[in-house]
Amino acid sequence: MPNIFHGIVMYQRPHKEQDLMVKILTKEFGKRMFYIRHGKSKRYQYAAEMQPLTMATYEGTINRSGLSFINDVKKSELPRLFLADVEANAYMTYILGLIDAAYVDNQPLEKWFDTAELAEQKMRDGFDAQVLANYFEIHLLPDFGIHMEWQQCVVCGNDQGPMDFSEHYQGVLCQKHWHEDEYRMHLDPKALFILQKLDRVDLTQIKTLTIKSETKQELKRVLDRIYQEQVGVQLRAKSFIQELHQWDQRLQQRGQKSDGSD
């Protein structure tokens, strides 16, 4: 009997001459790899519904192991934002990539499906894409085996006063214990406040969050360090995001030089 399920397309890759392998994060069955026969053909009627970041209701065969199959698409949507905004597309791809890296296939992931779906909606509503990605980076750390203490000093449990982040201690240190780690990150207090907030709330509770670019850069600095040095995950979407930011910086520098020469 065919299964009806909800899914977000994570990625696709070519298989043989005319076929596709499409990975979909499903609400009901976790991450599944689908074999799409003739998926590369111009005549394939569901080509649009197999594009990355598409949200759809599918009908198909879900196998306990191995490949699954799609027979029909009931309804689908690829938000225009992801067609028009390269950065938003890259961040959503990165979020799905983190979920893919953190969990094995065929494992129920209803919570993460709902959270990813909500992230897509929040991006469409204008929520900052980087901050959404930061939320996932923080909350997926335990699934990579990394447990960070963001809320209180890892030495004495104090949760008041100035704090700083220590990679060595895997958490924050209060001012009394800053001497314990001479290589602590000297994190901007505003950035630490945002990290603590993102850590302790559910994404459904965050309605609006305005963050200055300098603070976002600090969030990026600490989370990039954790993922590079402790998690060891470097996704292609993340590399692409870094390239986009480098390109933006070059353009800004050129603009400043042009203004100075007038």
Backbone as CSV, one residue per row, in Angstrom:
resi,resn,N_x,N_y,N_z,CA_x,CA_y,CA_z,C_x,C_y,C_z
1,MET,0.847,-1.200,0.000,0.000,0.000,0.000,0.881,1.248,0.000
2,PRO,0.641,2.194,-0.900,1.482,3.395,-0.978,1.407,4.222,0.306
3,ASN,2.515,4.896,0.603,2.579,5.806,1.744,2.398,7.246,1.273
4,ILE,1.690,8.033,2.055,1.608,9.471,1.808,2.412,10.158,2.903
5,PHE,3.311,11.045,2.513,4.216,11.656,3.488,4.579,13.073,3.063
6,HIS,5.017,13.846,4.047,5.446,15.224,3.824,6.972,15.266,3.818
7,GLY,7.533,16.085,2.929,8.984,16.109,2.839,9.557,17.434,2.383
8,ILE,10.839,17.616,2.696,11.641,18.734,2.199,12.820,18.129,1.454
9,VAL,12.985,18.501,0.203,14.086,17.950,-0.592,15.405,18.512,-0.076
10,MET,16.310,17.611,0.313,17.609,18.025,0.843,18.604,18.264,-0.291
11,TYR,18.678,17.304,-1.199,19.554,17.462,-2.373,19.224,16.377,-3.383
12,GLN,19.760,16.531,-4.566,19.640,15.499,-5.596,20.983,15.319,-6.270
13,ARG,21.191,14.137,-6.816,22.411,13.906,-7.590,22.083,12.980,-8.758
14,PRO,22.778,13.156,-9.875,22.504,12.322,-11.049,22.900,10.876,-10.808
15,HIS,22.170,9.984,-11.452,22.462,8.552,-11.370,22.261,7.955,-12.760
16,LYS,23.306,7.362,-13.269,23.287,6.850,-14.639,22.994,7.997,-15.605
17,GLU,22.430,7.704,-16.752,22.232,8.747,-17.758,20.971,9.565,-17.534
18,GLN,19.903,8.921,-17.117,18.603,9.600,-17.054,17.986,9.658,-15.660
19,ASP,18.624,9.031,-14.687,17.983,8.882,-13.379,18.536,9.871,-12.352
20,LEU,17.812,9.964,-11.239,18.226,10.820,-10.133,18.142,10.056,-8.819
21,MET,19.022,10.415,-7.907,18.908,10.006,-6.510,18.558,11.278,-5.740
22,VAL,17.442,11.260,-5.040,16.964,12.452,-4.340,16.804,12.131,-2.857
23,LYS,17.508,12.888,-2.025,17.341,12.696,-0.581,16.305,13.686,-0.068
24,ILE,15.348,13.156,0.685,14.253,13.962,1.221,14.170,13.756,2.731
25,LEU,14.069,14.864,3.455,13.780,14.797,4.885,12.269,14.709,5.030
26,THR,11.776,13.559,5.471,10.336,13.372,5.598,9.901,13.537,7.053
27,LYS,8.695,13.978,7.222,8.140,14.152,8.569,7.876,12.802,9.228
28,GLU,7.430,11.850,8.431,6.971,10.575,8.978,8.059,9.500,9.058
29,PHE,9.071,9.563,8.175,10.014,8.447,8.061,11.482,8.865,8.146
30,GLY,11.746,10.096,8.511,13.132,10.542,8.602,13.738,10.811,7.238
31,LYS,15.061,10.762,7.164,15.759,11.005,5.899,15.714,9.739,5.051
32,ARG,15.325,9.915,3.806,15.233,8.775,2.891,15.845,9.138,1.543
33,MET,16.472,8.153,0.928,16.995,8.334,-0.426,16.011,7.705,-1.405
34,PHE,15.589,8.497,-2.382,14.603,8.046,-3.361,15.255,7.883,-4.728
35,TYR,14.917,6.783,-5.358,15.381,6.528,-6.725,14.320,7.052,-7.690
36,ILE,14.718,8.024,-8.509,13.781,8.645,-9.448,14.167,8.225,-10.863
37,ARG,13.460,7.248,-11.368,13.753,6.763,-12.714,13.353,7.814,-13.753
38,HIS,14.257,8.077,-14.684,14.060,9.088,-15.732,13.891,10.499,-15.147
39,GLY,14.416,10.707,-13.935,14.281,12.003,-13.281,14.976,13.133,-14.015
40,LYS,15.976,12.802,-14.839,16.684,13.839,-15.605,16.040,14.095,-16.961
41,SER,15.081,13.286,-17.310,14.425,13.432,-18.603,13.535,14.675,-18.632
42,LYS,13.482,15.332,-19.765,12.615,16.502,-19.916,11.139,16.130,-19.773
43,ARG,10.842,14.869,-19.979,9.450,14.417,-19.904,9.023,14.053,-18.477
44,TYR,9.966,14.020,-17.557,9.596,13.637,-16.184,8.689,14.705,-15.581
45,GLN,7.484,14.305,-15.197,6.451,15.281,-14.822,6.668,15.933,-13.463
46,TYR,7.518,15.333,-12.621,7.715,15.892,-11.288,9.114,16.486,-11.105
47,ALA,9.706,16.932,-12.191,11.065,17.490,-12.113,11.127,18.675,-11.146
48,ALA,10.139,19.551,-11.198,10.130,20.729,-10.318,10.011,20.330,-8.856
49,GLU,9.265,19.263,-8.590,9.027,18.829,-7.217,10.230,18.117,-6.610
50,MET,11.255,17.843,-7.416,12.465,17.191,-6.925,13.614,18.179,-6.717
51,GLN,13.332,19.473,-6.906,14.370,20.479,-6.724,14.676,20.679,-5.238
52,PRO,15.947,20.883,-4.893,16.311,21.105,-3.488,15.516,22.244,-2.854
53,LEU,15.139,22.041,-1.597,14.386,22.973,-0.749,12.894,23.003,-1.052
54,THR,12.446,22.174,-2.001,11.012,22.060,-2.266,10.323,21.366,-1.092
55,MET,9.200,21.904,-0.666,8.360,21.276,0.350,7.150,20.676,-0.356
56,ALA,6.862,19.411,-0.076,5.786,18.760,-0.825,5.142,17.642,-0.017
57,THR,3.963,17.253,-0.484,3.297,16.052,0.009,3.399,15.005,-1.092
58,TYR,4.050,13.905,-0.781,4.338,12.874,-1.777,3.536,11.607,-1.499
59,GLU,3.408,10.810,-2.551,2.891,9.452,-2.407,3.923,8.512,-3.002
60,GLY,4.245,7.462,-2.269,5.254,6.550,-2.788,5.438,5.334,-1.905
61,THR,6.507,4.616,-2.180,6.831,3.402,-1.438,8.029,3.671,-0.539
62,ILE,7.842,3.513,0.762,8.918,3.687,1.733,9.398,2.302,2.158
63,ASN,10.623,1.981,1.823,11.201,0.697,2.203,11.990,0.825,3.500
64,ARG,11.993,-0.238,4.289,12.691,-0.202,5.577,14.187,0.030,5.402
65,SER,14.738,-0.494,4.339,16.155,-0.294,4.040,16.305,-0.125,2.536
66,GLY,17.438,0.411,2.134,17.659,0.628,0.712,16.895,1.836,0.203
67,LEU,16.655,1.841,-1.087,16.031,2.992,-1.734,14.507,2.957,-1.630
68,SER,13.922,4.140,-1.624,12.468,4.271,-1.664,12.069,4.905,-2.996
69,PHE,10.756,4.995,-3.238,10.279,5.428,-4.560,9.101,6.393,-4.421
70,ILE,8.993,7.313,-5.375,7.897,8.281,-5.408,7.022,8.008,-6.626
71,ASN,5.722,7.902,-6.383,4.769,7.643,-7.462,3.978,8.889,-7.863
72,ASP,3.759,9.778,-6.896,2.884,10.921,-7.164,3.249,12.065,-6.222
73,VAL,2.923,13.277,-6.637,3.097,14.463,-5.791,1.732,15.122,-5.639
74,LYS,1.266,15.225,-4.411,-0.065,15.768,-4.145,-0.079,17.293,-4.214
75,LYS,0.892,17.902,-3.567,1.049,19.361,-3.641,2.492,19.700,-3.304
76,SER,2.962,20.836,-3.807,4.363,21.197,-3.576,4.538,22.705,-3.625
77,GLU,5.653,23.148,-3.043,5.988,24.569,-3.060,7.492,24.730,-2.922
78,LEU,8.086,25.495,-3.810,9.469,25.938,-3.675,9.408,27.445,-3.460
79,PRO,9.637,27.896,-2.225,9.518,29.329,-1.941,10.348,30.183,-2.898
80,ARG,9.739,31.255,-3.403,10.434,32.136,-4.345,11.714,32.705,-3.751
81,LEU,11.718,32.861,-2.428,12.903,33.402,-1.759,14.148,32.631,-2.145
82,PHE,14.044,31.312,-2.210,15.218,30.484,-2.469,15.635,30.503,-3.933
83,LEU,14.770,30.993,-4.794,15.132,31.190,-6.193,15.773,32.557,-6.407
84,ALA,15.363,33.525,-5.597,15.823,34.906,-5.791,17.000,35.287,-4.909
85,ASP,17.138,34.638,-3.757,18.150,35.025,-2.773,19.164,33.895,-2.609
86,VAL,20.339,34.085,-3.166,21.375,33.047,-3.138,21.803,32.740,-1.707
87,GLU,21.917,33.773,-0.886,22.377,33.570,0.491,21.354,32.782,1.305
88,ALA,20.078,33.130,1.182,19.036,32.390,1.892,19.019,30.933,1.447
89,ASN,19.162,30.700,0.151,19.233,29.343,-0.391,20.392,28.582,0.234
90,ALA,21.555,29.236,0.319,22.743,28.581,0.857,22.569,28.246,2.338
91,TYR,21.981,29.156,3.098,21.798,28.900,4.530,20.792,27.781,4.775
92,MET,19.702,27.736,3.988,18.736,26.660,4.173,19.343,25.327,3.767
93,THR,20.128,25.331,2.709,20.833,24.115,2.297,21.789,23.661,3.389
94,TYR,22.454,24.621,4.020,23.381,24.316,5.114,22.645,23.713,6.306
95,ILE,21.497,24.273,6.654,20.705,23.744,7.767,20.325,22.284,7.515
96,LEU,19.840,22.001,6.321,19.478,20.619,5.987,20.711,19.726,5.968
97,GLY,21.842,20.273,5.538,23.085,19.509,5.536,23.534,19.143,6.941
98,LEU,23.338,20.049,7.894,23.675,19.749,9.287,22.817,18.605,9.823
99,ILE,21.524,18.653,9.531,20.635,17.568,9.965,21.066,16.255,9.327
100,ASP,21.421,16.315,8.055,21.861,15.116,7.342,23.120,14.536,7.977
101,ALA,24.059,15.419,8.361,25.322,14.960,8.941,25.149,14.427,10.363
102,ALA,24.153,14.940,11.083,23.986,14.592,12.494,23.266,13.265,12.710
103,TYR,22.480,12.816,11.731,21.647,11.634,11.922,21.816,10.635,10.786
104,VAL,21.599,9.378,11.110,21.613,8.336,10.091,20.284,8.355,9.345
105,ASP,20.275,7.776,8.169,19.041,7.688,7.386,18.046,6.734,8.047
106,ASN,16.785,6.905,7.681,15.689,6.019,8.102,15.346,6.135,9.587
107,GLN,15.884,7.125,10.264,15.588,7.354,11.673,14.504,8.419,11.792
108,PRO,13.442,8.192,12.572,12.385,9.201,12.703,12.946,10.542,13.180
109,LEU,12.590,11.600,12.476,13.114,12.936,12.796,12.001,13.983,12.708
110,GLU,10.852,13.655,13.258,9.710,14.561,13.133,10.013,15.927,13.732
111,LYS,10.706,15.954,14.871,11.044,17.230,15.510,11.877,18.101,14.576
112,TRP,12.884,17.504,13.939,13.770,18.287,13.087,13.108,18.648,11.766
113,PHE,12.197,17.812,11.296,11.423,18.196,10.110,10.605,19.446,10.418
114,ASP,9.894,19.423,11.546,9.059,20.569,11.914,9.901,21.833,12.096
115,THR,11.088,21.668,12.700,11.948,22.831,12.940,12.512,23.368,11.634
116,ALA,12.891,22.476,10.723,13.395,22.914,9.413,12.295,23.602,8.615
117,GLU,11.088,23.055,8.676,9.949,23.668,7.984,9.678,25.065,8.546
118,LEU,9.776,25.193,9.867,9.579,26.496,10.504,10.684,27.470,10.094
119,ALA,11.910,26.973,9.973,13.022,27.829,9.545,12.775,28.374,8.141
120,GLU,12.276,27.520,7.254,11.933,27.991,5.904,10.906,29.116,5.976
121,GLN,9.897,28.928,6.803,8.850,29.940,6.921,9.401,31.239,7.498
122,LYS,10.256,31.127,8.503,10.828,32.323,9.123,11.723,33.078,8.146
123,MET,12.451,32.356,7.312,13.264,33.034,6.299,12.374,33.818,5.347
124,ARG,11.272,33.224,4.948,10.336,33.918,4.051,9.736,35.155,4.717
125,ASP,9.622,35.106,6.034,9.061,36.238,6.775,10.108,37.304,7.082
126,GLY,11.347,37.073,6.637,12.385,38.077,6.818,13.325,37.857,7.979
127,PHE,13.218,36.717,8.654,14.116,36.421,9.767,15.529,36.203,9.235
128,ASP,16.520,36.643,9.982,17.907,36.560,9.541,18.340,35.111,9.309
129,ALA,18.809,34.812,8.104,19.159,33.438,7.729,20.346,32.917,8.524
130,GLN,21.343,33.764,8.765,22.509,33.301,9.522,22.124,32.922,10.943
131,VAL,21.291,33.738,11.575,20.896,33.466,12.954,20.095,32.166,13.036
132,LEU,19.266,31.908,12.047,18.555,30.628,12.004,19.537,29.469,11.908
133,ALA,20.545,29.610,11.063,21.568,28.568,10.950,22.315,28.410,12.270
134,ASN,22.599,29.522,12.944,23.256,29.466,14.250,22.409,28.695,15.257
135,TYR,21.092,28.880,15.204,20.193,28.137,16.094,20.382,26.629,15.892
136,PHE,20.395,26.200,14.649,20.567,24.774,14.364,21.955,24.301,14.781
137,GLU,22.969,25.117,14.551,24.325,24.733,14.954,24.387,24.467,16.453
138,ILE,23.756,25.319,17.243,23.765,25.159,18.697,22.997,23.912,19.117
139,HIS,21.797,23.744,18.590,20.922,22.668,19.064,21.287,21.298,18.505
140,LEU,22.085,21.256,17.459,22.519,19.964,16.919,23.838,19.486,17.524
141,LEU,24.509,20.332,18.284,25.792,19.935,18.872,25.707,18.632,19.674
142,PRO,24.705,18.443,20.549,24.636,17.182,21.296,24.525,15.953,20.395
143,ASP,23.911,16.118,19.231,23.771,14.993,18.311,25.092,14.656,17.624
144,PHE,26.033,15.581,17.672,27.394,15.312,17.204,28.300,14.874,18.353
145,GLY,27.718,14.716,19.551,28.502,14.294,20.710,29.214,15.420,21.429
146,ILE,28.828,16.663,21.164,29.460,17.823,21.789,28.447,18.503,22.710
147,HIS,28.789,18.593,23.991,27.872,19.180,24.967,28.486,20.456,25.537
148,MET,27.911,21.578,25.159,28.391,22.884,25.593,27.502,23.435,26.714
149,GLU,28.135,24.086,27.675,27.397,24.764,28.738,27.411,26.264,28.454
150,TRP,26.266,26.775,28.003,26.165,28.183,27.633,25.617,29.058,28.753
151,GLN,24.940,28.461,29.729,24.143,29.254,30.666,24.859,29.616,31.962
152,GLN,25.783,28.796,32.431,26.435,29.060,33.713,27.890,28.620,33.680
153,CYS,28.669,29.189,34.582,30.103,28.901,34.630,30.337,27.406,34.820
154,VAL,31.172,26.825,33.986,31.429,25.386,34.057,32.239,25.014,35.293
155,VAL,32.875,25.988,35.941,33.692,25.712,37.124,32.868,25.793,38.401
156,CYS,32.094,26.881,38.564,31.391,27.087,39.835,29.872,27.141,39.721
157,GLY,29.346,27.171,38.509,27.899,27.201,38.333,27.280,28.578,38.405
158,ASN,28.087,29.616,38.568,27.569,30.980,38.628,26.954,31.375,37.289
159,ASP,25.772,31.993,37.340,25.123,32.415,36.098,24.910,33.931,36.053
160,GLN,25.640,34.665,36.907,25.509,36.112,36.969,26.831,36.792,36.614
161,GLY,26.725,38.022,36.104,27.915,38.810,35.840,28.567,38.487,34.514
162,PRO,29.697,39.132,34.230,30.401,38.929,32.956,30.815,37.475,32.758
163,MET,30.657,37.002,31.540,31.028,35.637,31.167,31.869,35.680,29.896
164,ASP,32.613,34.614,29.682,33.327,34.449,28.421,33.303,32.976,28.055
165,PHE,33.484,32.695,26.777,33.407,31.311,26.317,34.790,30.683,26.264
166,SER,34.883,29.465,26.781,36.119,28.692,26.757,35.917,27.430,25.936
167,GLU,36.646,27.336,24.845,36.568,26.121,24.042,37.134,24.939,24.818
168,HIS,38.195,25.180,25.574,38.839,24.113,26.346,37.876,23.497,27.361
169,TYR,37.111,24.336,28.041,36.181,23.857,29.061,34.801,23.538,28.493
170,GLN,34.622,23.750,27.217,33.354,23.489,26.538,32.180,24.214,27.207
171,GLY,32.385,25.486,27.445,31.318,26.276,28.027,31.810,27.630,28.479
172,VAL,30.956,28.323,29.238,31.300,29.672,29.670,31.993,29.654,31.026
173,LEU,32.830,30.661,31.231,33.504,30.890,32.504,33.061,32.240,33.043
174,CYS,32.769,32.308,34.349,32.489,33.602,34.949,33.810,34.341,35.147
175,GLN,33.714,35.624,35.440,34.910,36.463,35.515,35.909,35.946,36.554
176,LYS,35.417,35.329,37.629,36.304,34.799,38.666,37.219,33.701,38.135
177,HIS,36.794,33.054,37.063,37.562,31.907,36.566,38.125,32.126,35.165
178,TRP,38.168,33.365,34.719,38.767,33.635,33.418,40.231,33.205,33.384
179,HIS,40.885,33.270,34.547,42.305,32.901,34.584,42.526,31.413,34.302
180,GLU,41.469,30.622,34.368,41.595,29.185,34.118,41.928,28.886,32.656
181,ASP,41.611,29.811,31.766,41.870,29.588,30.339,42.384,30.880,29.703
182,GLU,43.689,30.939,29.520,44.276,32.143,28.923,43.913,32.280,27.445
183,TYR,43.387,31.200,26.855,43.012,31.238,25.439,41.500,31.358,25.240
184,ARG,40.785,31.759,26.286,39.333,31.956,26.143,39.070,32.928,24.991
185,MET,37.863,32.922,24.480,37.611,33.561,23.191,37.391,35.073,23.245
186,HIS,37.329,35.658,24.447,37.105,37.105,24.559,35.887,37.510,23.717
187,LEU,34.829,36.772,23.934,33.610,36.941,23.150,32.869,38.204,23.571
188,ASP,32.353,38.916,22.599,31.570,40.115,22.879,30.348,39.738,23.725
189,PRO,30.088,40.461,24.825,28.957,40.128,25.705,27.617,40.052,24.981
190,LYS,27.411,40.907,23.987,26.154,40.868,23.238,26.005,39.548,22.487
191,ALA,27.110,39.069,21.928,27.072,37.799,21.200,26.792,36.643,22.148
192,LEU,27.406,36.674,23.328,27.165,35.615,24.301,25.712,35.624,24.760
193,PHE,25.145,36.806,24.928,23.730,36.915,25.301,22.843,36.249,24.249
194,ILE,23.138,36.487,22.970,22.353,35.880,21.887,22.541,34.370,21.874
195,LEU,23.769,33.908,22.068,24.028,32.466,22.110,23.231,31.809,23.232
196,GLN,23.213,32.440,24.389,22.468,31.891,25.519,20.970,31.864,25.229
197,LYS,20.489,32.906,24.583,19.059,32.956,24.247,18.704,31.877,23.233
198,LEU,19.516,31.735,22.192,19.248,30.717,21.176,19.303,29.319,21.775
199,ASP,20.158,29.129,22.767,20.316,27.816,23.389,19.108,27.425,24.233
200,ARG,18.515,28.384,24.916,17.501,28.018,25.909,16.059,28.097,25.421
201,VAL,15.832,28.564,24.206,14.450,28.676,23.734,14.210,27.790,22.518
202,ASP,12.955,27.464,22.325,12.533,26.749,21.130,12.357,27.756,20.000
203,LEU,12.585,27.306,18.775,12.492,28.217,17.635,11.104,28.835,17.506
204,THR,10.088,28.116,17.948,8.723,28.650,17.886,8.547,29.873,18.782
205,GLN,9.415,30.029,19.782,9.300,31.132,20.734,9.972,32.406,20.241
206,ILE,10.805,32.293,19.208,11.538,33.456,18.711,10.716,34.111,17.609
207,LYS,10.181,35.266,17.890,9.347,35.969,16.916,10.169,36.948,16.086
208,THR,10.923,37.802,16.758,11.803,38.748,16.067,13.132,38.808,16.805
209,LEU,14.182,39.095,16.071,15.508,39.183,16.676,16.383,40.031,15.763
210,THR,16.672,41.243,16.204,17.496,42.151,15.418,18.917,42.151,15.974
211,ILE,19.875,41.819,15.133,21.263,41.683,15.573,22.168,42.472,14.637
212,LYS,23.071,43.239,15.213,24.019,44.009,14.420,25.009,43.081,13.722
213,SER,25.559,43.556,12.616,26.484,42.736,11.830,27.716,42.342,12.639
214,GLU,28.183,43.235,13.527,29.349,42.920,14.354,29.049,41.758,15.306
215,THR,27.846,41.748,15.853,27.453,40.666,16.753,27.304,39.361,15.986
216,LYS,26.737,39.432,14.793,26.611,38.238,13.955,27.983,37.666,13.623
217,GLN,28.948,38.538,13.410,30.300,38.088,13.113,30.894,37.340,14.306
218,GLU,30.576,37.804,15.513,31.045,37.123,16.718,30.382,35.748,16.873
219,LEU,29.083,35.671,16.583,28.397,34.376,16.613,29.071,33.408,15.653
220,LYS,29.357,33.899,14.480,30.011,33.085,13.457,31.388,32.627,13.926
221,ARG,32.115,33.518,14.574,33.477,33.191,15.008,33.488,32.017,15.987
222,VAL,32.635,32.061,16.993,32.662,31.014,18.006,32.086,29.702,17.478
223,LEU,30.989,29.763,16.718,30.370,28.528,16.229,31.196,27.888,15.118
224,ASP,31.805,28.693,14.268,32.703,28.134,13.254,33.864,27.408,13.918
225,ARG,34.393,28.011,14.975,35.516,27.393,15.693,35.115,26.039,16.272
226,ILE,33.943,25.973,16.886,33.472,24.719,17.473,33.301,23.648,16.401
227,TYR,32.674,24.017,15.288,32.412,23.026,14.244,33.684,22.599,13.525
228,GLN,34.635,23.485,13.389,35.885,23.124,12.727,36.778,22.275,13.621
229,GLU,36.891,22.668,14.895,37.857,22.038,15.787,37.302,20.844,16.554
230,GLN,36.008,20.852,16.876,35.466,19.789,17.719,34.503,18.867,16.982
231,VAL,33.618,19.440,16.201,32.677,18.594,15.454,33.362,17.968,14.246
232,GLY,34.166,18.769,13.551,34.878,18.253,12.380,34.007,18.124,11.150
233,VAL,32.946,18.918,11.088,32.045,18.887,9.932,32.239,20.161,9.121
234,GLN,32.548,20.008,7.845,32.682,21.152,6.948,31.873,20.845,5.693
235,LEU,30.714,21.436,5.600,29.801,21.163,4.495,30.054,22.110,3.334
236,ARG,29.740,21.645,2.137,29.958,22.476,0.950,29.134,23.761,0.995
237,ALA,27.925,23.657,1.526,27.082,24.855,1.628,27.729,25.898,2.526
238,LYS,28.402,25.445,3.587,29.086,26.372,4.486,30.250,27.046,3.766
239,SER,31.000,26.283,3.004,32.108,26.855,2.238,31.595,27.889,1.246
240,PHE,30.462,27.606,0.633,29.871,28.544,-0.320,29.446,29.836,0.381
241,ILE,28.867,29.707,1.573,28.476,30.885,2.350,29.701,31.738,2.671
242,GLN,30.782,31.092,3.049,32.016,31.823,3.350,32.533,32.557,2.117
243,GLU,32.435,31.914,0.963,32.859,32.561,-0.281,31.978,33.776,-0.595
244,LEU,30.673,33.649,-0.355,29.763,34.777,-0.567,30.150,35.967,0.311
245,HIS,30.459,35.684,1.581,30.825,36.752,2.503,32.143,37.405,2.097
246,GLN,33.089,36.590,1.644,34.370,37.142,1.192,34.166,38.038,-0.026
247,TRP,33.293,37.613,-0.914,32.998,38.410,-2.102,32.334,39.734,-1.715
248,ASP,31.409,39.687,-0.766,30.756,40.911,-0.292,31.770,41.871,0.320
249,GLN,32.710,41.314,1.080,33.733,42.156,1.703,34.605,42.831,0.652
250,ARG,34.947,42.093,-0.398,35.755,42.681,-1.473,34.997,43.826,-2.150
251,LEU,33.712,43.609,-2.407,32.905,44.653,-3.040,32.812,45.894,-2.158
252,GLN,32.658,45.678,-0.848,32.582,46.811,0.072,33.898,47.581,0.100
253,GLN,35.007,46.842,0.088,36.320,47.489,0.091,36.539,48.298,-1.181
254,ARG,36.113,47.744,-2.306,36.232,48.476,-3.568,35.376,49.737,-3.547
255,GLY,34.175,49.608,-2.977,33.298,50.765,-2.887,33.889,51.862,-2.020
256,GLN,34.545,51.469,-0.924,35.172,52.444,-0.037,36.333,53.147,-0.730
257,LYS,37.111,52.377,-1.515,38.223,52.971,-2.254,37.712,53.964,-3.292
258,SER,36.609,53.592,-3.953,36.029,54.480,-4.967,35.531,55.773,-4.337
259,ASP,34.908,55.655,-3.158,34.418,56.845,-2.466,35.567,57.747,-2.046
260,GLY,36.676,57.117,-1.672,37.822,57.892,-1.217,38.550,58.596,-2.330
261,SER,38.382,58.102,-3.564,39.099,58.694,-4.697,38.335,59.829,-5.349
262,ASP,37.045,59.996,-4.949,36.238,61.073,-5.554,36.708,62.459,-5.082
